[in-house]
Amino acid sequence: MTKQLWIYDTTLRDGTQREGISVSIEDKLRIARQLDRLGVPFIEGGWPGANPKDVQFFWQLQEQPLTQAEIVAFCSTRRPHISAATDPMLQAILAAGTRWVTIFGKSWDLHVTEGLKTSLDENLEMIRDTIAYLQLSGRKVIYDAEHWFDGYKQNKDYALKTLLTAVTAGAEWIVLCDTNGGTLPHEISLIVRDVKQFLPPNTQIGIHTHNDADTAVANAIAAVLEGATMVQGTINGYGERCGNANLCSVIPNLQLKLGYNCLPEDKLTQLTNASRFISEVVNLAPNEHAAFVGRSAFAHKGGIHVSAVEKNPLTYEHIEPEKIGNSRRIVISEQAGLSNVLAKARTFGIELNKNNPAARQILRHLKELESQGYQFEAAEASFELLMREALGKRQQLFTIKGFQVHCDLSQDVDSCNSSALATVKLAVNGQDILEAAEGNGPVAALDAALRKALVNFYPQVANFELTDYKVRILDEYSGTAASTRVLVEWRSDFQRWTTVGVSTNILNASYQAVVEGLEYGLLLPPVAVVEIH
Amino acid sequence: MTKQLWIYDTTLRDGTQREGISVSIEDKLRIARQLDRLGVPFIEGGWPGANPKDVQFFWQLQEQPLTQAEIVAFCSTRRPHISAATDPMLQAILAAGTRWVTIFGKSWDLHVTEGLKTSLDENLEMIRDTIAYLQLSGRKVIYDAEHWFDGYKQNKDYALKTLLTAVTAGAEWIVLCDTNGGTLPHEISLIVRDVKQFLPPNTQIGIHTHNDADTAVANAIAAVLEGATMVQGTINGYGERCGNANLCSVIPNLQLKLGYNCLPEDKLTQLTNASRFISEVVNLAPNEHAAFVGRSAFAHKGGIHVSAVEKNPLTYEHIEPEKIGNSRRIVISEQAGLSNVLAKARTFGIELNKNNPAARQILRHLKELESQGYQFEAAEASFELLMREALGKRQQLFTIKGFQVHCDLSQDVDSCNSSALATVKLAVNGQDILEAAEGNGPVAALDAALRKALVNFYPQVANFELTDYKVRILDEYSGTAASTRVLVEWRSDFQRWTTVGVSTNILNASYQAVVEGLEYGLLLPPVAVVEIH
């Protein structure tokens, strides 16, 4: 028998507290619809009493409602010494027009007396009054007990009293929040067990954890194992400081390993896609090393090892990556063997038989390039071009005939705005083109000159964006005269790719990576990462 | 009574398995010495039988040993059906000349029969023979039981037998490895408890976890709570796929929250620094949201909250950030940390009184530079120059009046030998000098031109060597137009130093770092055999 669990996503409120995230209403709507399609049952939309943008967000959702998820409005308990009915914040949460609301209140005596500057009794009354009023107004109430675990440790009797007050006032769920994020899993287990014993039977418990001790996911699981039926967290673990419990880890752990029912099974396979889509919308690079959904989460190195993985994956992988929509990835590295090359070719949709002489040719070429310092682990676009070339499938989209770069910093030695000039000569469809462009630095100038030359033939280059640029010296004892490896990362809409160049001259290495990046971008189909429909 | 725990760092072996990390011997030595200074008792250096670079690393450490840490060489059990004494891999591990060695062997029956293609009995014999042979050769042996938790679940009796074999053969520690990283904390607890009951009393147990389920830190803690006395992990959680248990989280959790003794207390305050230093050496951006050591880990937003935090920090922070060398950060107004500057000055051997106006001046200048992207953790030489300047102790050894760089690759687009031409104009002792030089690449050309101009005045510049050059883009969303940070490493005889430059133009950033590197080198005493920290 599967045990039902309710996932409560707070990416749109707690998640956006992360430094560096700033989302528009349009972004929030796209994320909400994505979570709705993923099958998440509760989506916290924001705090309409504190943020005017959130008010609009809820209105827009009233006009075009979600298909299955409950959108939840968030608010604190009423202010001290007024009645709930007269608190404008609570009027704002009612105006959001949701069926469910989440109210957070104080559990820790010190936060009541020092923070709210009110009495412990008044705090209980604020909890009771707020929940009762919202219920009377037709809302279902989830109660978030802020600073719960610290409050419990400091004054257990009072902390428990706040929960009982919320239950008695009619809250549907009592959510225990580790607001400072420092609690460890074994403490969570003990405290949740104690709460379960204290509260009336059948009271529904939820858990809300933060990652300050690097155990947010384990903490959520510990609470579920003690009977919590709601888990609050965010996609990709976004949140203040060190983030919230990462739902992309919580969900597969609970559903695939512990048999809880969190998402409809056919939706679970959309988890990786949802994670990447949301990281694109909030404009943060996806964490490649993220558990479950990261690009490296099921990456394998080494020849013998790879054939073993393909024969019996579960001896080397803790879950089947397909179940969450991720995939096994064969890393092309120094230890590459023929089986790696073949497996890699398959991921690019190229069927290559091991008796095909091209396979050995690719391997030989790869080894040769690696001995020069090329590294394809992180530059799969360059590797794909290399494969295509060996298979006779690389089109000549343009030919570079030369380039020059000139930087003059004489006027401007201490300024950060010094500019560089690049001149390129190239041929497209038999036609010679000479172009020059300036940029902040030689690589930007080179990139600009190349695009200027190509845009009339391939207008899509205007959308390509050079997003990162990494340089590494390969021979530590020769300094600037040694080989330089340049990795360049690109994107165009939702697609990202990386290319590599190696040379003793950093500009030549950059040039190789920039040229291959433009070429690879031209080969891509219009869109790769899509919203789930 | 504090309970003793042994931290075993495997950043240099397992950590370097992370995609995108590629370290030189010099990088590995710098990391090892940093960990040594941090007080880590065991540092795994590499697998000398599998990697020729690791052989050299161990030799270099024999010449200049660490101060307190045991450096450990890593290897598998001997191959099937030969004697340990004749296995060349084991000869390589002996040649590493360490007191401690770690041997990993198979615990999962399927990996024995399918992977090693040998019998279950022969695997036991391989474990016994290898450990006994190394012990007889004077080594202390740590035994890593690979795929332990999966092996236990599949064939508990056999898995336990492998451990007992290792204990009987004389292993000092039995380390349970969650190689696939998918085990959850409550399973770890149960299994470690069972192992403790099964093995002879006083057998020392260790734990080695991976983060595939996003619970590596919680898993390590769970094992310690059941009596494990060694934790294996990596700095910043670097490692294959989703990484290893992050020691930067494991150590403060165990030491500050659970009362275990992991590092000397005065060393714990160096943890944040070590984390950032190592991320610079491996050329990866530090994770700002990392638990404990991240720049955002103790970030607070402005307003009432901040004064509440300052009045009573422990109501808003799970630990005191200073205990691990991190600091509270006020997000909106980047508030001054004069004590930070004083502390930083102290780490560079400059005693600065807080009433000295220069201290505030340095702070102001430092903040300004850091907001531009400068980073001094790994560029001590540049920081010392900045300090000297504020204290009126920076001599004007030469003045740069301008430079130009020109690269023409028209003739030679696909060659790796393309050259660059640099022209510099500078003044020394009131005398103007114009010089030009060629080099493989613009930075080499610039370095050559500067030295050509300086060598008549300061002959020692001929001995300076530019040993490494690292580039990082600071704003990943603006690509080549974003700020570029260049770190340049130098040496002259036994002395090494690092400088930093930041600019939107990579050549300008390089120029700053090269010029400061030459200047700093000129300040060094002519013959000195000093370690620079």
Chai-1 contact restraints between the chains, C-beta under 6 A:
chainA,res_idxA,chainB,res_idxB,connection_type,confidence,min_distance_angstrom,max_distance_angstrom,comment,restraint_id
A,E19,B,S296,contact,1.0,0.0,6.0,A-B,restraint_1
A,L110,B,T315,contact,1.0,0.0,6.0,A-B,restraint_2
A,N180,B,H318,contact,1.0,0.0,6.0,A-B,restraint_3
A,G182,B,H318,contact,1.0,0.0,6.0,A-B,restraint_4
A,P185,B,P185,contact,1.0,0.0,6.0,A-B,restraint_5
A,P185,B,A218,contact,1.0,0.0,6.0,A-B,restraint_6
A,N211,B,A291,contact,1.0,0.0,6.0,A-B,restraint_7
A,D212,B,A291,contact,1.0,0.0,6.0,A-B,restraint_8
A,D212,B,H318,contact,1.0,0.0,6.0,A-B,restraint_9
A,A213,B,N253,contact,1.0,0.0,6.0,A-B,restraint_10
A,D214,B,V217,contact,1.0,0.0,6.0,A-B,restraint_11
A,D214,B,S249,contact,1.0,0.0,6.0,A-B,restraint_12
A,D214,B,A291,contact,1.0,0.0,6.0,A-B,restraint_13
A,T215,B,V217,contact,1.0,0.0,6.0,A-B,restraint_14
A,T215,B,A218,contact,1.0,0.0,6.0,A-B,restraint_15
A,V217,B,D214,contact,1.0,0.0,6.0,A-B,restraint_16
A,V217,B,T215,contact,1.0,0.0,6.0,A-B,restraint_17
A,A218,B,P185,contact,1.0,0.0,6.0,A-B,restraint_18
A,A218,B,T215,contact,1.0,0.0,6.0,A-B,restraint_19
A,A218,B,A218,contact,1.0,0.0,6.0,A-B,restraint_20
A,R241,B,S296,contact,1.0,0.0,6.0,A-B,restraint_21
A,R241,B,A297,contact,1.0,0.0,6.0,A-B,restraint_22
A,R241,B,A299,contact,1.0,0.0,6.0,A-B,restraint_23
A,C242,B,H289,contact,1.0,0.0,6.0,A-B,restraint_24
A,C242,B,A291,contact,1.0,0.0,6.0,A-B,restraint_25
A,C242,B,A297,contact,1.0,0.0,6.0,A-B,restraint_26
A,G243,B,H289,contact,1.0,0.0,6.0,A-B,restraint_27
A,S249,B,D214,contact,1.0,0.0,6.0,A-B,restraint_28
A,N253,B,A213,contact,1.0,0.0,6.0,A-B,restraint_29
A,H289,B,C242,contact,1.0,0.0,6.0,A-B,restraint_30
A,H289,B,G243,contact,1.0,0.0,6.0,A-B,restraint_31
A,A291,B,N211,contact,1.0,0.0,6.0,A-B,restraint_32
A,A291,B,D212,contact,1.0,0.0,6.0,A-B,restraint_33
A,A291,B,D214,contact,1.0,0.0,6.0,A-B,restraint_34
A,A291,B,C242,contact,1.0,0.0,6.0,A-B,restraint_35
A,S296,B,E19,contact,1.0,0.0,6.0,A-B,restraint_36
A,S296,B,R241,contact,1.0,0.0,6.0,A-B,restraint_37
A,A297,B,R241,contact,1.0,0.0,6.0,A-B,restraint_38
A,A297,B,C242,contact,1.0,0.0,6.0,A-B,restraint_39
A,A299,B,R241,contact,1.0,0.0,6.0,A-B,restraint_40
A,T315,B,L110,contact,1.0,0.0,6.0,A-B,restraint_41
A,H318,B,N180,contact,1.0,0.0,6.0,A-B,restraint_42
A,H318,B,G182,contact,1.0,0.0,6.0,A-B,restraint_43
A,H318,B,D212,contact,1.0,0.0,6.0,A-B,restraint_44
A,E377,B,E19,contact,1.0,0.0,6.0,A-B,restraint_45
A,A378,B,G20,contact,1.0,0.0,6.0,A-B,restraint_46
A,I400,B,V413,contact,1.0,0.0,6.0,A-B,restraint_47
A,G402,B,S410,contact,1.0,0.0,6.0,A-B,restraint_48
A,F403,B,L409,contact,1.0,0.0,6.0,A-B,restraint_49
A,Q404,B,D408,contact,1.0,0.0,6.0,A-B,restraint_50
A,V405,B,C407,contact,1.0,0.0,6.0,A-B,restraint_51
A,H406,B,H406,contact,1.0,0.0,6.0,A-B,restraint_52
A,C407,B,V405,contact,1.0,0.0,6.0,A-B,restraint_53
A,C407,B,L507,contact,1.0,0.0,6.0,A-B,restraint_54
A,D408,B,Q404,contact,1.0,0.0,6.0,A-B,restraint_55
A,L409,B,F403,contact,1.0,0.0,6.0,A-B,restraint_56
A,L409,B,N508,contact,1.0,0.0,6.0,A-B,restraint_57
A,S410,B,G402,contact,1.0,0.0,6.0,A-B,restraint_58
A,V413,B,I400,contact,1.0,0.0,6.0,A-B,restraint_59
A,C416,B,S503,contact,1.0,0.0,6.0,A-B,restraint_60
A,C416,B,T504,contact,1.0,0.0,6.0,A-B,restraint_61
A,S418,B,N505,contact,1.0,0.0,6.0,A-B,restraint_62
A,S418,B,N508,contact,1.0,0.0,6.0,A-B,restraint_63
A,N440,B,A481,contact,1.0,0.0,6.0,A-B,restraint_64
A,N440,B,T504,contact,1.0,0.0,6.0,A-B,restraint_65
A,N440,B,N505,contact,1.0,0.0,6.0,A-B,restraint_66
A,G441,B,N505,contact,1.0,0.0,6.0,A-B,restraint_67
A,G441,B,I506,contact,1.0,0.0,6.0,A-B,restraint_68
A,V443,B,T480,contact,1.0,0.0,6.0,A-B,restraint_69
A,A444,B,T480,contact,1.0,0.0,6.0,A-B,restraint_70
A,A444,B,A481,contact,1.0,0.0,6.0,A-B,restraint_71
A,D447,B,T480,contact,1.0,0.0,6.0,A-B,restraint_72
A,L466,B,G479,contact,1.0,0.0,6.0,A-B,restraint_73
A,L466,B,T480,contact,1.0,0.0,6.0,A-B,restraint_74
A,T467,B,E476,contact,1.0,0.0,6.0,A-B,restraint_75
A,T467,B,G479,contact,1.0,0.0,6.0,A-B,restraint_76
A,D468,B,I473,contact,1.0,0.0,6.0,A-B,restraint_77
A,D468,B,E476,contact,1.0,0.0,6.0,A-B,restraint_78
A,Y469,B,I473,contact,1.0,0.0,6.0,A-B,restraint_79
A,Y469,B,T480,contact,1.0,0.0,6.0,A-B,restraint_80
A,V471,B,V471,contact,1.0,0.0,6.0,A-B,restraint_81
A,I473,B,D468,contact,1.0,0.0,6.0,A-B,restraint_82
A,I473,B,Y469,contact,1.0,0.0,6.0,A-B,restraint_83
A,E476,B,S24,contact,1.0,0.0,6.0,A-B,restraint_84
A,E476,B,E26,contact,1.0,0.0,6.0,A-B,restraint_85
A,E476,B,T467,contact,1.0,0.0,6.0,A-B,restraint_86
A,E476,B,D468,contact,1.0,0.0,6.0,A-B,restraint_87
A,G479,B,L466,contact,1.0,0.0,6.0,A-B,restraint_88
A,G479,B,T467,contact,1.0,0.0,6.0,A-B,restraint_89
A,T480,B,V443,contact,1.0,0.0,6.0,A-B,restraint_90
A,T480,B,A444,contact,1.0,0.0,6.0,A-B,restraint_91
A,T480,B,D447,contact,1.0,0.0,6.0,A-B,restraint_92
A,T480,B,L466,contact,1.0,0.0,6.0,A-B,restraint_93
A,A481,B,N440,contact,1.0,0.0,6.0,A-B,restraint_94
A,A481,B,A444,contact,1.0,0.0,6.0,A-B,restraint_95
A,S503,B,C416,contact,1.0,0.0,6.0,A-B,restraint_96
A,T504,B,C416,contact,1.0,0.0,6.0,A-B,restraint_97
A,T504,B,N440,contact,1.0,0.0,6.0,A-B,restraint_98
A,T504,B,G441,contact,1.0,0.0,6.0,A-B,restraint_99
A,N505,B,S418,contact,1.0,0.0,6.0,A-B,restraint_100
A,N505,B,N440,contact,1.0,0.0,6.0,A-B,restraint_101
A,N505,B,G441,contact,1.0,0.0,6.0,A-B,restraint_102
A,I506,B,G441,contact,1.0,0.0,6.0,A-B,restraint_103
A,L507,B,C407,contact,1.0,0.0,6.0,A-B,restraint_104
A,N508,B,L409,contact,1.0,0.0,6.0,A-B,restraint_105
A,N508,B,S418,contact,1.0,0.0,6.0,A-B,restraint_106
